Amino acid sequence: MSGIQDWIANEVKTNDVVLFMKGTPAFPQCGFSGQVVQILDYLGVSYKGVNVLEDADLRQGIKDYSSWPTIPQLYVKGEFVGGCDIVREMFQAQELQQVFTEKGVATGQTAE
Amino acid sequence: MTTKATIEEKLTRAFSPTELGVIDESDRHAGHSGWKEGGETHFRIEVVSKAFAGKSRVEAHRMVNEVLAEELNNGVHALAIKTRAE
């Protein structure tokens, strides 16, 4: 279905930071998704969480979108950053913080 | 052949790793979505191979995911990956 691909592309392009996950940032329904939520919250990054469990087409579509077979998936400024393991490794190596800085995404003192 | 053994064999063939760890963590996810009686649904793997030299994390993980595409489509619900070049 190209419709879902267009929808994903639009989400990724119109939001600076998007996390495709199982559950919601407030209530993750998978440990791997929960880990990425914790990291993003710790860094104080504003992001949009998209719950793939709400839609079977989306759940498959996001895997096809980046040819990445697992969820969660983090996108920053339209670019695929990685899944849970990569995000955690990057965070521990201070590389994730660098990605946000380089791409002009505010961390720390966010309003909400 | 168990899924664990299949994963080990495929990774060995694809990357000739100097270190390889394949751990079935399914027990730790009992009752969670994707879990099945008998395990073999959640794996953690660590691969050390020269094949990953000069690759980004995303590239290295893609290489692993491609090798295990069949398993990911058939019963393996979660795959935690760690790759290193040396």
N, CA and C atoms of all chains as a GROMACS GRO file, in nm:
protein
  594
    1MET      N    1   0.084  -0.121   0.000
    1MET     CA    2   0.000   0.000   0.000
    1MET      C    3   0.086   0.124   0.000
    2SER      N    4   0.068   0.208  -0.101
    2SER     CA    5   0.150   0.329  -0.108
    2SER      C    6   0.095   0.435  -0.013
    3GLY      N    7  -0.034   0.425   0.019
    3GLY     CA    8  -0.094   0.524   0.107
    3GLY      C    9  -0.023   0.535   0.240
    4ILE      N   10   0.009   0.420   0.298
    4ILE     CA   11   0.074   0.421   0.429
    4ILE      C   12   0.217   0.473   0.417
    5GLN      N   13   0.282   0.443   0.304
    5GLN     CA   14   0.419   0.492   0.285
    5GLN      C   15   0.420   0.646   0.276
    6ASP      N   16   0.320   0.700   0.207
    6ASP     CA   17   0.308   0.846   0.198
    6ASP      C   18   0.283   0.906   0.336
    7TRP      N   19   0.200   0.837   0.411
    7TRP     CA   20   0.166   0.887   0.545
    7TRP      C   21   0.290   0.888   0.635
    8ILE      N   22   0.367   0.778   0.630
    8ILE     CA   23   0.490   0.770   0.710
    8ILE      C   24   0.589   0.879   0.667
    9ALA      N   25   0.606   0.893   0.536
    9ALA     CA   26   0.700   0.993   0.484
    9ALA      C   27   0.662   1.132   0.534
   10ASN      N   28   0.532   1.158   0.537
   10ASN     CA   29   0.485   1.288   0.583
   10ASN      C   30   0.513   1.308   0.732
   11GLU      N   31   0.488   1.205   0.812
   11GLU     CA   32   0.517   1.213   0.956
   11GLU      C   33   0.664   1.243   0.981
   12VAL      N   34   0.747   1.170   0.908
   12VAL     CA   35   0.893   1.180   0.927
   12VAL      C   36   0.944   1.317   0.882
   13LYS      N   37   0.879   1.373   0.781
   13LYS     CA   38   0.926   1.502   0.728
   13LYS      C   39   0.873   1.621   0.806
   14THR      N   40   0.754   1.606   0.863
   14THR     CA   41   0.694   1.724   0.927
   14THR      C   42   0.721   1.730   1.078
   15ASN      N   43   0.784   1.625   1.134
   15ASN     CA   44   0.820   1.629   1.275
   15ASN      C   45   0.971   1.613   1.287
   16ASP      N   46   1.034   1.696   1.369
   16ASP     CA   47   1.179   1.689   1.382
   16ASP      C   48   1.225   1.554   1.435
   17VAL      N   49   1.155   1.506   1.535
   17VAL     CA   50   1.194   1.378   1.596
   17VAL      C   51   1.069   1.290   1.606
   18VAL      N   52   1.074   1.174   1.543
   18VAL     CA   53   0.961   1.083   1.546
   18VAL      C   54   1.008   0.945   1.592
   19LEU      N   55   0.935   0.889   1.686
   19LEU     CA   56   0.964   0.754   1.730
   19LEU      C   57   0.846   0.664   1.697
   20PHE      N   58   0.870   0.567   1.607
   20PHE     CA   59   0.769   0.465   1.580
   20PHE      C   60   0.790   0.356   1.684
   21MET      N   61   0.687   0.330   1.760
   21MET     CA   62   0.703   0.244   1.878
   21MET      C   63   0.578   0.160   1.902
   22LYS      N   64   0.593   0.067   1.996
   22LYS     CA   65   0.478  -0.010   2.040
   22LYS      C   66   0.427   0.053   2.168
   23GLY      N   67   0.304   0.101   2.163
   23GLY     CA   68   0.249   0.175   2.275
   23GLY      C   69   0.273   0.324   2.256
   24THR      N   70   0.260   0.399   2.364
   24THR     CA   71   0.277   0.544   2.359
   24THR      C   72   0.391   0.583   2.453
   25PRO      N   73   0.446   0.705   2.435
   25PRO     CA   74   0.553   0.748   2.527
   25PRO      C   75   0.512   0.736   2.674
   26ALA      N   76   0.385   0.763   2.703
   26ALA     CA   77   0.339   0.755   2.842
   26ALA      C   78   0.319   0.610   2.886
   27PHE      N   79   0.293   0.523   2.791
   27PHE     CA   80   0.264   0.384   2.825
   27PHE      C   81   0.320   0.289   2.718
   28PRO      N   82   0.454   0.274   2.716
   28PRO     CA   83   0.515   0.185   2.617
   28PRO      C   84   0.470   0.041   2.642
   29GLN      N   85   0.447  -0.032   2.535
   29GLN     CA   86   0.402  -0.170   2.550
   29GLN      C   87   0.507  -0.271   2.507
   30CYS      N   88   0.631  -0.227   2.510
   30CYS     CA   89   0.740  -0.315   2.472
   30CYS      C   90   0.865  -0.259   2.538
   31GLY      N   91   0.947  -0.348   2.593
   31GLY     CA   92   1.066  -0.303   2.665
   31GLY      C   93   1.164  -0.225   2.578
   32PHE      N   94   1.174  -0.264   2.452
   32PHE     CA   95   1.268  -0.196   2.363
   32PHE      C   96   1.220  -0.055   2.332
   33SER      N   97   1.091  -0.042   2.304
   33SER     CA   98   1.035   0.092   2.282
   33SER      C   99   1.051   0.176   2.407
   34GLY      N  100   1.026   0.114   2.523
   34GLY     CA  101   1.037   0.185   2.650
   34GLY      C  102   1.177   0.240   2.674
   35GLN      N  103   1.279   0.165   2.634
   35GLN     CA  104   1.416   0.212   2.654
   35GLN      C  105   1.444   0.340   2.575
   36VAL      N  106   1.394   0.344   2.450
   36VAL     CA  107   1.418   0.463   2.368
   36VAL      C  108   1.342   0.583   2.425
   37VAL      N  109   1.220   0.559   2.471
   37VAL     CA  110   1.142   0.665   2.536
   37VAL      C  111   1.220   0.724   2.654
   38GLN      N  112   1.277   0.635   2.736
   38GLN     CA  113   1.352   0.681   2.853
   38GLN      C  114   1.470   0.768   2.813
   39ILE      N  115   1.540   0.726   2.708
   39ILE     CA  116   1.658   0.802   2.663
   39ILE      C  117   1.616   0.939   2.612
   40LEU      N  118   1.510   0.942   2.529
   40LEU     CA  119   1.465   1.071   2.474
   40LEU      C  120   1.415   1.162   2.585
   41ASP      N  121   1.344   1.104   2.681
   41ASP     CA  122   1.294   1.185   2.793
   41ASP      C  123   1.410   1.236   2.878
   42TYR      N  124   1.509   1.150   2.898
   42TYR     CA  125   1.626   1.190   2.976
   42TYR      C  126   1.697   1.308   2.911
   43LEU      N  127   1.706   1.304   2.778
   43LEU     CA  128   1.774   1.411   2.706
   43LEU      C  129   1.686   1.536   2.693
   44GLY      N  130   1.558   1.522   2.725
   44GLY     CA  131   1.469   1.636   2.716
   44GLY      C  132   1.440   1.678   2.573
   45VAL      N  133   1.428   1.579   2.486
   45VAL     CA  134   1.399   1.607   2.346
   45VAL      C  135   1.247   1.600   2.325
   46SER      N  136   1.194   1.696   2.252
   46SER     CA  137   1.052   1.688   2.215
   46SER      C  138   1.038   1.596   2.096
   47TYR      N  139   0.948   1.501   2.104
   47TYR     CA  140   0.934   1.407   1.993
   47TYR      C  141   0.790   1.362   1.982
   48LYS      N  142   0.760   1.310   1.864
   48LYS     CA  143   0.627   1.254   1.844
   48LYS      C  144   0.637   1.102   1.848
   49GLY      N  145   0.557   1.040   1.931
   49GLY     CA  146   0.551   0.895   1.937
   49GLY      C  147   0.437   0.845   1.850
   50VAL      N  148   0.466   0.751   1.762
   50VAL     CA  149   0.361   0.693   1.679
   50VAL      C  150   0.346   0.546   1.717
   51ASN      N  151   0.227   0.511   1.759
   51ASN     CA  152   0.200   0.376   1.808
   51ASN      C  153   0.166   0.283   1.692
   52VAL      N  154   0.258   0.194   1.658
   52VAL     CA  155   0.235   0.107   1.543
   52VAL      C  156   0.132  -0.003   1.573
   53LEU      N  157   0.103  -0.024   1.699
   53LEU     CA  158   0.006  -0.128   1.734
   53LEU      C  159  -0.137  -0.088   1.697
   54GLU      N  160  -0.154   0.041   1.667
   54GLU     CA  161  -0.290   0.087   1.634
   54GLU      C  162  -0.333   0.049   1.494
   55ASP      N  163  -0.238   0.010   1.411
   55ASP     CA  164  -0.273  -0.012   1.270
   55ASP      C  165  -0.179  -0.116   1.208
   56ALA      N  166  -0.237  -0.225   1.159
   56ALA     CA  167  -0.156  -0.334   1.103
   56ALA      C  168  -0.078  -0.289   0.980
   57ASP      N  169  -0.140  -0.202   0.898
   57ASP     CA  170  -0.070  -0.153   0.779
   57ASP      C  171   0.051  -0.069   0.818
   58LEU      N  172   0.034   0.009   0.922
   58LEU     CA  173   0.144   0.093   0.970
   58LEU      C  174   0.256   0.006   1.026
   59ARG      N  175   0.217  -0.096   1.101
   59ARG     CA  176   0.315  -0.184   1.165
   59ARG      C  177   0.405  -0.250   1.061
   60GLN      N  178   0.344  -0.294   0.951
   60GLN     CA  179   0.424  -0.352   0.842
   60GLN      C  180   0.489  -0.242   0.761
   61GLY      N  181   0.415  -0.133   0.739
   61GLY     CA  182   0.463  -0.025   0.653
   61GLY      C  183   0.591   0.039   0.702
   62ILE      N  184   0.604   0.053   0.834
   62ILE     CA  185   0.724   0.118   0.886
   62ILE      C  186   0.845   0.027   0.868
   63LYS      N  187   0.822  -0.104   0.868
   63LYS     CA  188   0.932  -0.197   0.843
   63LYS      C  189   0.980  -0.186   0.698
   64ASP      N  190   0.884  -0.168   0.609
   64ASP     CA  191   0.919  -0.154   0.467
   64ASP      C  192   0.984  -0.018   0.438
   65TYR      N  193   0.938   0.083   0.510
   65TYR     CA  194   0.981   0.221   0.481
   65TYR      C  195   1.132   0.235   0.483
   66SER      N  196   1.195   0.180   0.586
   66SER     CA  197   1.341   0.190   0.596
   66SER      C  198   1.410   0.056   0.578
   67SER      N  199   1.336  -0.044   0.529
   67SER     CA  200   1.390  -0.179   0.520
   67SER      C  201   1.456  -0.219   0.652
   68TRP      N  202   1.380  -0.199   0.758
   68TRP     CA  203   1.430  -0.229   0.892
   68TRP      C  204   1.325  -0.317   0.959
   69PRO      N  205   1.362  -0.438   1.000
   69PRO     CA  206   1.259  -0.536   1.035
   69PRO      C  207   1.202  -0.524   1.177
   70THR      N  208   1.255  -0.432   1.257
   70THR     CA  209   1.211  -0.429   1.396
   70THR      C  210   1.164  -0.289   1.438
   71ILE      N  211   1.095  -0.288   1.549
   71ILE     CA  212   1.041  -0.166   1.609
   71ILE      C  213   1.093  -0.164   1.753
   72PRO      N  214   1.134  -0.052   1.807
   72PRO     CA  215   1.116   0.086   1.763
   72PRO      C  216   1.212   0.131   1.652
   73GLN      N  217   1.175   0.245   1.592
   73GLN     CA  218   1.259   0.311   1.493
   73GLN      C  219   1.256   0.461   1.522
   74LEU      N  220   1.375   0.519   1.530
   74LEU     CA  221   1.386   0.663   1.558
   74LEU      C  222   1.429   0.739   1.433
   75TYR      N  223   1.356   0.847   1.405
   75TYR     CA  224   1.388   0.935   1.292
   75TYR      C  225   1.413   1.075   1.343
   76VAL      N  226   1.521   1.135   1.294
   76VAL     CA  227   1.552   1.273   1.330
   76VAL      C  228   1.567   1.353   1.202
   77LYS      N  229   1.487   1.458   1.190
   77LYS     CA  230   1.487   1.543   1.070
   77LYS      C  231   1.480   1.460   0.941
   78GLY      N  232   1.390   1.365   0.941
   78GLY     CA  233   1.366   1.287   0.820
   78GLY      C  234   1.460   1.171   0.799
   79GLU      N  235   1.559   1.158   0.886
   79GLU     CA  236   1.660   1.055   0.865
   79GLU      C  237   1.646   0.942   0.968
   80PHE      N  238   1.656   0.820   0.921
   80PHE     CA  239   1.650   0.704   1.011
   80PHE      C  240   1.779   0.697   1.094
   81VAL      N  241   1.765   0.697   1.224
   81VAL     CA  242   1.882   0.692   1.313
   81VAL      C  243   1.913   0.549   1.355
   82GLY      N  244   1.809   0.474   1.393
   82GLY     CA  245   1.834   0.336   1.432
   82GLY      C  246   1.722   0.280   1.517
   83GLY      N  247   1.743   0.156   1.560
   83GLY     CA  248   1.651   0.090   1.651
   83GLY      C  249   1.701   0.103   1.793
   84CYS      N  250   1.644   0.024   1.880
   84CYS     CA  251   1.674   0.036   2.023
   84CYS      C  252   1.823   0.020   2.055
   85ASP      N  253   1.885  -0.085   2.001
   85ASP     CA  254   2.026  -0.112   2.035
   85ASP      C  255   2.116   0.001   1.989
   86ILE      N  256   2.091   0.050   1.868
   86ILE     CA  257   2.174   0.156   1.812
   86ILE      C  258   2.154   0.285   1.890
   87VAL      N  259   2.030   0.318   1.918
   87VAL     CA  260   2.002   0.441   1.993
   87VAL      C  261   2.071   0.436   2.130
   88ARG      N  262   2.064   0.320   2.196
   88ARG     CA  263   2.126   0.309   2.328
   88ARG      C  264   2.279   0.320   2.320
   89GLU      N  265   2.337   0.252   2.221
   89GLU     CA  266   2.483   0.260   2.205
   89GLU      C  267   2.526   0.403   2.174
   90MET      N  268   2.449   0.470   2.089
   90MET     CA  269   2.482   0.608   2.053
   90MET      C  270   2.470   0.699   2.174
   91PHE      N  271   2.366   0.676   2.253
   91PHE     CA  272   2.345   0.757   2.373
   91PHE      C  273   2.462   0.739   2.469
   92GLN      N  274   2.502   0.613   2.490
   92GLN     CA  275   2.611   0.586   2.584
   92GLN      C  276   2.743   0.645   2.535
   93ALA      N  277   2.759   0.655   2.403
   93ALA     CA  278   2.883   0.710   2.346
   93ALA      C  279   2.872   0.861   2.323
   94GLN      N  280   2.764   0.923   2.372
   94GLN     CA  281   2.738   1.066   2.355
   94GLN      C  282   2.713   1.104   2.208
   95GLU      N  283   2.696   1.005   2.123
   95GLU     CA  284   2.679   1.034   1.980
   95GLU      C  285   2.537   1.080   1.948
   96LEU      N  286   2.442   1.031   2.026
   96LEU     CA  287   2.303   1.069   2.002
   96LEU      C  288   2.284   1.218   2.030
   97GLN      N  289   2.344   1.261   2.141
   97GLN     CA  290   2.338   1.401   2.178
   97GLN      C  291   2.395   1.487   2.064
   98GLN      N  292   2.503   1.435   2.005
   98GLN     CA  293   2.570   1.505   1.895
   98GLN      C  294   2.480   1.516   1.772
   99VAL      N  295   2.407   1.408   1.744
   99VAL     CA  296   2.314   1.409   1.630
   99VAL      C  297   2.210   1.519   1.649
  100PHE      N  298   2.154   1.528   1.770
  100PHE     CA  299   2.052   1.630   1.796
  100PHE      C  300   2.111   1.769   1.782
  101THR      N  301   2.231   1.788   1.836
  101THR     CA  302   2.295   1.919   1.827
  101THR      C  303   2.322   1.957   1.682
  102GLU      N  304   2.380   1.861   1.608
  102GLU     CA  305   2.416   1.888   1.469
  102GLU      C  306   2.293   1.919   1.384
  103LYS      N  307   2.183   1.854   1.414
  103LYS     CA  308   2.063   1.874   1.334
  103LYS      C  309   1.974   1.986   1.389
  104GLY      N  310   2.024   2.052   1.491
  104GLY     CA  311   1.950   2.166   1.543
  104GLY      C  312   1.825   2.131   1.621
  105VAL      N  313   1.826   2.015   1.687
  105VAL     CA  314   1.712   1.977   1.770
  105VAL      C  315   1.745   2.011   1.915
  106ALA      N  316   1.656   2.086   1.977
  106ALA     CA  317   1.682   2.131   2.114
  106ALA      C  318   1.676   2.014   2.212
  107THR      N  319   1.770   2.011   2.306
  107THR     CA  320   1.764   1.914   2.414
  107THR      C  321   1.763   1.991   2.545
  108GLY      N  322   1.732   1.921   2.652
  108GLY     CA  323   1.738   1.985   2.783
  108GLY      C  324   1.615   2.062   2.818
  109GLN      N  325   1.624   2.195   2.815
  109GLN     CA  326   1.515   2.278   2.864
  109GLN      C  327   1.400   2.286   2.765
  110THR      N  328   1.321   2.181   2.757
  110THR     CA  329   1.204   2.189   2.669
  110THR      C  330   1.083   2.232   2.750
  111ALA      N  331   0.990   2.294   2.682
  111ALA     CA  332   0.876   2.354   2.750
  111ALA      C  333   0.785   2.249   2.814
  112GLU      N  334   0.761   2.140   2.744
  112GLU     CA  335   0.665   2.043   2.798
  112GLU      C  336   0.724   1.904   2.796
  113MET      N  337   1.655  -2.875   1.369
  113MET     CA  338   1.753  -2.776   1.416
  113MET      C  339   1.680  -2.664   1.490
  114THR      N  340   1.731  -2.625   1.603
  114THR     CA  341   1.666  -2.517   1.676
  114THR      C  342   1.692  -2.385   1.605
  115THR      N  343   1.609  -2.286   1.635
  115THR     CA  344   1.629  -2.154   1.576
  115THR      C  345   1.764  -2.098   1.620
  116LYS      N  346   1.799  -2.122   1.745
  116LYS     CA  347   1.928  -2.073   1.795
  116LYS      C  348   2.043  -2.129   1.711
  117ALA      N  349   2.038  -2.259   1.683
  117ALA     CA  350   2.143  -2.322   1.604
  117ALA      C  351   2.145  -2.267   1.461
  118THR      N  352   2.026  -2.243   1.406
  118THR     CA  353   2.017  -2.188   1.271
  118THR      C  354   2.079  -2.049   1.267
  119ILE      N  355   2.048  -1.968   1.367
  119ILE     CA  356   2.102  -1.833   1.373
  119ILE      C  357   2.255  -1.839   1.382
  120GLU      N  358   2.304  -1.925   1.467
  120GLU     CA  359   2.450  -1.939   1.483
  120GLU      C  360   2.514  -1.979   1.351
  121GLU      N  361   2.451  -2.076   1.286
  121GLU     CA  362   2.511  -2.124   1.160
  121GLU      C  363   2.510  -2.016   1.053
  122LYS      N  364   2.399  -1.944   1.042
  122LYS     CA  365   2.390  -1.842   0.938
  122LYS      C  366   2.488  -1.727   0.962
  123LEU      N  367   2.500  -1.687   1.088
  123LEU     CA  368   2.592  -1.577   1.120
  123LEU      C  369   2.737  -1.620   1.098
  124THR      N  370   2.766  -1.744   1.133
  124THR     CA  371   2.902  -1.796   1.113
  124THR      C  372   2.937  -1.799   0.965
  125ARG      N  373   2.842  -1.847   0.885
  125ARG     CA  374   2.866  -1.856   0.742
  125ARG      C  375   2.881  -1.716   0.681
  126ALA      N  376   2.799  -1.624   0.724
  126ALA     CA  377   2.798  -1.491   0.661
  126ALA      C  378   2.917  -1.405   0.703
  127PHE      N  379   2.959  -1.414   0.829
  127PHE     CA  380   3.055  -1.316   0.880
  127PHE      C  381   3.187  -1.375   0.930
  128SER      N  382   3.200  -1.506   0.932
  128SER     CA  383   3.320  -1.569   0.989
  128SER      C  384   3.364  -1.496   1.116
  129PRO      N  385   3.276  -1.487   1.215
  129PRO     CA  386   3.305  -1.404   1.332
  129PRO      C  387   3.420  -1.459   1.418
  130THR      N  388   3.493  -1.366   1.478
  130THR     CA  389   3.597  -1.408   1.573
  130THR      C  390   3.533  -1.432   1.710
  131GLU      N  391   3.418  -1.368   1.732
  131GLU     CA  392   3.340  -1.396   1.853
  131GLU      C  393   3.194  -1.396   1.815
  132LEU      N  394   3.121  -1.489   1.872
  132LEU     CA  395   2.977  -1.496   1.841
  132LEU      C  396   2.901  -1.543   1.964
  133GLY      N  397   2.802  -1.466   2.000
  133GLY     CA  398   2.715  -1.507   2.110
  133GLY      C  399   2.571  -1.501   2.066
  134VAL      N  400   2.499  -1.608   2.083
  134VAL     CA  401   2.355  -1.609   2.053
  134VAL      C  402   2.283  -1.659   2.179
  135ILE      N  403   2.209  -1.571   2.240
  135ILE     CA  404   2.141  -1.605   2.365
  135ILE      C  405   1.991  -1.601   2.345
  136ASP      N  406   1.925  -1.709   2.383
  136ASP     CA  407   1.779  -1.714   2.380
  136ASP      C  408   1.727  -1.652   2.510
  137GLU      N  409   1.671  -1.533   2.498
  137GLU     CA  410   1.622  -1.462   2.617
  137GLU      C  411   1.471  -1.475   2.633
  138SER      N  412   1.413  -1.570   2.562
  138SER     CA  413   1.266  -1.579   2.559
  138SER      C  414   1.206  -1.591   2.698
  139ASP      N  415   1.276  -1.662   2.786
  139ASP     CA  416   1.225  -1.680   2.922
  139ASP      C  417   1.196  -1.548   2.992
  140ARG      N  418   1.281  -1.451   2.962
  140ARG     CA  419   1.267  -1.321   3.028
  140ARG      C  420   1.146  -1.244   2.978
  141HIS      N  421   1.089  -1.292   2.869
  141HIS     CA  422   0.975  -1.220   2.811
  141HIS      C  423   0.847  -1.301   2.821
  142ALA      N  424   0.847  -1.401   2.908
  142ALA     CA  425   0.730  -1.486   2.922
  142ALA      C  426   0.605  -1.403   2.945
  143GLY      N  427   0.502  -1.431   2.866
  143GLY     CA  428   0.376  -1.360   2.884
  143GLY      C  429   0.365  -1.232   2.802
  144HIS      N  430   0.481  -1.180   2.754
  144HIS     CA  431   0.476  -1.058   2.672
  144HIS      C  432   0.426  -1.092   2.532
  145SER      N  433   0.392  -0.989   2.456
  145SER     CA  434   0.346  -1.014   2.320
  145SER      C  435   0.459  -1.077   2.241
  146GLY      N  436   0.424  -1.169   2.155
  146GLY     CA  437   0.524  -1.233   2.070
  146GLY      C  438   0.584  -1.356   2.133
  147TRP      N  439   0.565  -1.372   2.265
  147TRP     CA  440   0.624  -1.486   2.332
  147TRP      C  441   0.540  -1.611   2.304
  148LYS      N  442   0.611  -1.723   2.288
  148LYS     CA  443   0.541  -1.848   2.266
  148LYS      C  444   0.595  -1.955   2.361
  149GLU      N  445   0.511  -2.050   2.391
  149GLU     CA  446   0.556  -2.165   2.471
  149GLU      C  447   0.674  -2.232   2.399
  150GLY      N  448   0.778  -2.264   2.474
  150GLY     CA  449   0.893  -2.328   2.410
  150GLY      C  450   1.005  -2.232   2.375
  151GLY      N  451   0.979  -2.103   2.389
  151GLY     CA  452   1.086  -2.005   2.369
  151GLY      C  453   1.123  -1.986   2.223
  152GLU      N  454   1.249  -1.946   2.201
  152GLU     CA  455   1.301  -1.920   2.068
  152GLU      C  456   1.228  -1.805   1.999
  153THR      N  457   1.185  -1.708   2.077
  153THR     CA  458   1.118  -1.592   2.018
  153THR      C  459   1.199  -1.464   2.038
  154HIS      N  460   1.277  -1.459   2.146
  154HIS     CA  461   1.355  -1.339   2.177
  154HIS      C  462   1.503  -1.376   2.186
  155PHE      N  463   1.583  -1.316   2.101
  155PHE     CA  464   1.726  -1.348   2.101
  155PHE      C  465   1.811  -1.222   2.120
  156ARG      N  466   1.925  -1.243   2.180
  156ARG     CA  467   2.027  -1.138   2.189
  156ARG      C  468   2.152  -1.192   2.124
  157ILE      N  469   2.204  -1.119   2.028
  157ILE     CA  470   2.323  -1.170   1.961
  157ILE      C  471   2.435  -1.068   1.964
  158GLU      N  472   2.555  -1.119   1.970
  158GLU     CA  473   2.673  -1.033   1.964
  158GLU      C  474   2.768  -1.094   1.862
  159VAL      N  475   2.804  -1.013   1.765
  159VAL     CA  476   2.890  -1.063   1.658
  159VAL      C  477   3.012  -0.974   1.644
  160VAL      N  478   3.128  -1.034   1.651
  160VAL     CA  479   3.252  -0.959   1.626
  160VAL      C  480   3.312  -1.014   1.497
  161SER      N  481   3.323  -0.926   1.398
  161SER     CA  482   3.371  -0.972   1.267
  161SER      C  483   3.436  -0.857   1.192
  162LYS      N  484   3.539  -0.889   1.117
  162LYS     CA  485   3.605  -0.789   1.032
  162LYS      C  486   3.510  -0.738   0.925
  163ALA      N  487   3.405  -0.814   0.898
  163ALA     CA  488   3.308  -0.773   0.796
  163ALA      C  489   3.244  -0.639   0.830
  164PHE      N  490   3.247  -0.601   0.958
  164PHE     CA  491   3.182  -0.476   1.000
  164PHE      C  492   3.277  -0.357   1.001
  165ALA      N  493   3.403  -0.382   0.966
  165ALA     CA  494   3.501  -0.272   0.968
  165ALA      C  495   3.458  -0.161   0.873
  166GLY      N  496   3.459  -0.039   0.923
  166GLY     CA  497   3.425   0.076   0.840
  166GLY      C  498   3.275   0.093   0.817
  167LYS      N  499   3.193   0.005   0.874
  167LYS     CA  500   3.048   0.018   0.856
  167LYS      C  501   2.989   0.100   0.971
  168SER      N  502   2.885   0.174   0.938
  168SER     CA  503   2.813   0.243   1.045
  168SER      C  504   2.731   0.140   1.122
  169ARG      N  505   2.680   0.181   1.238
  169ARG     CA  506   2.598   0.089   1.316
  169ARG      C  507   2.477   0.042   1.235
  170VAL      N  508   2.413   0.138   1.168
  170VAL     CA  509   2.294   0.101   1.090
  170VAL      C  510   2.332   0.002   0.981
  171GLU      N  511   2.443   0.026   0.914
  171GLU     CA  512   2.486  -0.066   0.807
  171GLU      C  513   2.514  -0.205   0.863
  172ALA      N  514   2.585  -0.209   0.976
  172ALA     CA  515   2.620  -0.338   1.035
  172ALA      C  516   2.494  -0.415   1.078
  173HIS      N  517   2.401  -0.344   1.140
  173HIS     CA  518   2.278  -0.411   1.182
  173HIS      C  519   2.196  -0.458   1.062
  174ARG      N  520   2.197  -0.376   0.956
  174ARG     CA  521   2.127  -0.418   0.834
  174ARG      C  522   2.184  -0.549   0.781
  175MET      N  523   2.318  -0.562   0.785
  175MET     CA  524   2.382  -0.685   0.735
  175MET      C  525   2.332  -0.805   0.816
  176VAL      N  526   2.323  -0.788   0.947
  176VAL     CA  527   2.275  -0.898   1.033
  176VAL      C  528   2.128  -0.926   1.005
  177ASN      N  529   2.048  -0.820   0.997
  177ASN     CA  530   1.905  -0.838   0.973
  177ASN      C  531   1.878  -0.912   0.843
  178GLU      N  532   1.959  -0.880   0.740
  178GLU     CA  533   1.939  -0.945   0.611
  178GLU      C  534   1.968  -1.094   0.619
  179VAL      N  535   2.074  -1.128   0.689
  179VAL     CA  536   2.111  -1.269   0.703
  179VAL      C  537   2.001  -1.346   0.778
  180LEU      N  538   1.936  -1.278   0.871
  180LEU     CA  539   1.836  -1.345   0.955
  180LEU      C  540   1.692  -1.307   0.916
  181ALA      N  541   1.674  -1.259   0.793
  181ALA     CA  542   1.542  -1.212   0.750
  181ALA      C  543   1.436  -1.321   0.764
  182GLU      N  544   1.473  -1.442   0.725
  182GLU     CA  545   1.378  -1.552   0.730
  182GLU      C  546   1.331  -1.579   0.874
  183GLU      N  547   1.426  -1.577   0.967
  183GLU     CA  548   1.392  -1.603   1.107
  183GLU      C  549   1.304  -1.490   1.162
  184LEU      N  550   1.338  -1.366   1.124
  184LEU     CA  551   1.259  -1.252   1.173
  184LEU      C  552   1.116  -1.256   1.121
  185ASN      N  553   1.098  -1.320   1.006
  185ASN     CA  554   0.963  -1.332   0.950
  185ASN      C  555   0.890  -1.454   1.001
  186ASN      N  556   0.962  -1.542   1.067
  186ASN     CA  557   0.902  -1.669   1.109
  186ASN      C  558   0.930  -1.700   1.255
  187GLY      N  559   0.865  -1.630   1.342
  187GLY     CA  560   0.869  -1.671   1.482
  187GLY      C  561   0.962  -1.592   1.571
  188VAL      N  562   1.072  -1.538   1.516
  188VAL     CA  563   1.159  -1.458   1.601
  188VAL      C  564   1.097  -1.319   1.614
  189HIS      N  565   1.060  -1.286   1.735
  189HIS     CA  566   0.982  -1.165   1.759
  189HIS      C  567   1.073  -1.048   1.793
  190ALA      N  568   1.183  -1.077   1.862
  190ALA     CA  569   1.272  -0.968   1.902
  190ALA      C  570   1.417  -1.012   1.886
  191LEU      N  571   1.497  -0.919   1.837
  191LEU     CA  572   1.638  -0.948   1.814
  191LEU      C  573   1.720  -0.828   1.860
  192ALA      N  574   1.792  -0.848   1.969
  192ALA     CA  575   1.882  -0.743   2.016
  192ALA      C  576   2.019  -0.771   1.954
  193ILE      N  577   2.076  -0.668   1.892
  193ILE     CA  578   2.198  -0.690   1.815
  193ILE      C  579   2.311  -0.602   1.867
  194LYS      N  580   2.428  -0.664   1.880
  194LYS     CA  581   2.548  -0.585   1.905
  194LYS      C  582   2.653  -0.631   1.807
  195THR      N  583   2.707  -0.538   1.731
  195THR     CA  584   2.810  -0.574   1.634
  195THR      C  585   2.936  -0.494   1.663
  196ARG      N  586   3.048  -0.558   1.643
  196ARG     CA  587   3.176  -0.489   1.655
  196ARG      C  588   3.270  -0.542   1.547
  197ALA      N  589   3.363  -0.459   1.503
  197ALA     CA  590   3.456  -0.503   1.400
  197ALA      C  591   3.572  -0.579   1.463
  198GLU      N  592   3.608  -0.543   1.588
  198GLU     CA  593   3.715  -0.618   1.655
  198GLU      C  594   3.708  -0.598   1.804
   0.00000   0.00000   0.00000
